[in-house]
Each structure stands twice: as structure tokens, then as C-alpha cells.
Amino acid sequence: MTRSRLLRPDPKLDLVLERVVDVPRELVWDAWTKPEHIKVWFTPRPWRTTECEIDLRPGGIFRTVMRGPAGEEFNNLGCYLEVVPQERLVWTDTLLPGWRPAASTGSQSCGLSGFTAVVALETLGQGTRYIATAMHRDEAGRRQHEEMGFYDGWGKALDQLVAHVKTMR
Amino acid sequence: MTRSRLLRPDPKLDLVLERVVDVPRELVWDAWTKPEHIKVWFTPRPWRTTECEIDLRPGGIFRTVMRGPAGEEFNNLGCYLEVVPQERLVWTDTLLPGWRPAASTGSQSCGLSGFTAVVALETLGQGTRYIATAMHRDEAGRRQHEEMGFYDGWGKALDQLVAHVKTMR
């Protein structure tokens, strides 16, 4: 676990959602890493995730298309940076698949300035400690993401994930 | 070797220096991954590499300080993305150690707009096929890097690497 030293959050720059959920981490991992699951829970309703592409390895693609109730569409394209099965998933939208730097306009999700995300999972009894972190390049990036509703959005999505996982068993 | 599919160069966006050198790839790998070697060969003379810090794992730091003959100083800070010993080294200055997106000003090397670099090594008889690739976010980034002297700079540095490696045996 020496690697997690690399990922200590910085309160000035990062947003962290931590919660204990009553589903096993193996299923939370599956929900995060398989397109058929992502499409069900990933986007807070009434938004929907209409497309999802995953190549689950460092440098591999993580792409989603989100569609809003009025027909809005956001394309999110990024790549995985670290994949530790059932334990930690790291990805960013500041690099394209194959680690190419993303163009500074266009590909960053929902108009945000780009971030790196970490989902870390730990078994806790029958459930899972779930820690999602968004790391930004500067304080403005963190603030913008917070004002766009990071806690509400990631929280609602997690509710949907848990509800979905309960149908998987 | 499926992973190398991720790294197919795009001639519009990438710069590639490929050469066969008459030193074994184990030593080329050491020259690229140990600070005491980097300090000797990394910067085309009369520039010098006065500091080097390496944490050789994905997300780990790769930092150098280059000093010019008139006292100019460039700080380069980035992180490794993939480390396949003696075969392939991938890093970027668009992410800081721990994969945090780099601030858009300041940390990018020598005023460049940020790139991902790949050094790939193959054994060829007693020598090594050496392929260095710089991947940019757009054509302007590639052009800027080329005009700054990518081929000359990386070529001279490789000459210095080979000369240094020959003293290591």
C-alpha cells in the first residue's frame, strides 16, 4: 500500500466524498468498471448515460455520453491511470486514451477544467467504505467543481449505484 | 504487448526520434531511470542537469532542473505513467506526482505546452533500437516543440547518453 501515499488529498485542491454503503465492494467495483452497469447508475436522474466505453487498464479509454432532459449532451473522454481490482480506480480527463494530453478545449467534462478522480474501496463488515476524490489543478478548479454540485451529484449517483447493486445479487 | 497499441504515434501530433545505438538496452534503461546517470547526459551541453528526482512507478515523480550557460534555469516536474523495466518508460509533465493535473502555467518544461513522452527500447544484436516519442495535445504543440529543436536536442542528448553508457561498462 505504499502507492496510496501518492494520493493523499489536499483540502485546498480536492473534493472528497466518503461514505459507508451496505453492499460488498466486489459489486461496487463491478458497477464502476462495466459499461452495462455504468449506464444504469452513473448519471443523477433525470440525466442518463447513453454510451459508455471502458478499456480497463492504465492508458485505456473511459468514455461516457450523458444526455439531459432537454436534449443536452456531454461527451466525457479520458483514460485510466491506475487499476487495482476491487481496491482503487484512478482516471483523468486531462489525458486521452494512450495518455496523450487532452486539448484544452472541448474534451473536458461538462465545461470543467479537468481533474483526476480516485475511487477507493475498503471492506467494512458486510459493507464498503467508499471514498471518491476529485483532484484539481488549482483552487479555482476545485471551487468550480464544488459549485457545479460535486457533493450532490456524486452523492446521488452513489445512491443510484447502491440501489442498482442490490438488484445485481 | 497488447499495450503498445495504445501508443501508436500520430504524425500530425507527435515527434519521433528513432535510432539504433551500439549499447545494450539494460544500460540505456539504467541511464534513463537513475538520477546519477540522468545528471550526466540528460541536457545537451553547455546546459547541465543540476538536480534530478525519480520515483520509478506510475504516479511517481520525475523532476529535473536544467541550468544554462548564462544562468537560466528550467524546472521540469512530471510523473511516470507506465514503467515496463528495460522496455518502455512513459511520463508526462501535464500531471504532477500522484497524477494531479498540473497548473496550466509554470510547471510545463521550458515554456512548452505540455506533452507525454515515451522511450521504447528493443534489443537488436549487441545494440538497442531506441524510439523516443513526444505526444502533443495539438498540432501547434508539436510544431512549437519541433521549432524549439526537438530533433537536435533529443539527438544530442542521446549521443551523450551513449557516450556515458560506454563509461559504465
Interface residues (C-beta under 8 A of the other chain):
Chain A: R3 L6 L7 R8 L13 R57 P58 G59 G60 L81 E82 V90 T92 T94 L95 P97 G98 W99 R100 P101 A102 A103 S104 S113 G114 F115 T116 M135 H136 R137 D138 G141
Chain B: R3 L6 L7 R8 L13 R57 P58 G59 G60 L81 E82 V90 T92 T94 L95 P97 G98 W99 R100 P101 A102 A103 S104 G114 F115 T116 M135 H136 R137 D138 G141
